Amino acid sequence: MPLTKWVPYAIGYVFIISGIAKLVINDFKVIFMNLGLPYPELLLFLIAVIEIACGTLIAARMNLNKAIPPLVIIMVGAIFLVKLPILTSDGFLSFAFEIRLDIVMLILLLALWKHR
């Protein structure tokens, strides 16, 4: 199977596991509480469900036009709310390390969206 056929499975896997982790690992509740967003538990649940649903659609190569944009929005939101503060508090190297998966996933999502 060509390498490009594996990309949706990799993207889907990352988001499905991330969504499940948000539902079952209590540490995520603390993280969302500390972000200062309204209704953090509801927001956490919605993001987890979106990640699982969209990750599943991407892995199945279904409705990519509808599955990719919500994940891009979630990734950009995570970068601004969670990762960018690391730059100011811990420095560039810590920031670069923490954002590495986010950057790769964004690039893969945008490449898949363009070449669906």
RALIN-V781778 format. One record per helix or strand of 2 or more residues. SS is the DSSP state (@ for helix, = for strand). FROM is the first residue (numbers start at 0). LEN is the number of residues. If there is no record, write none. Layout:
<<SS FROM LEN> <SS FROM LEN>>
//
This chain:
<<@ 2 22> <@ 26 8> <@ 39 20> <@ 63 27> <@ 91 23>>
//
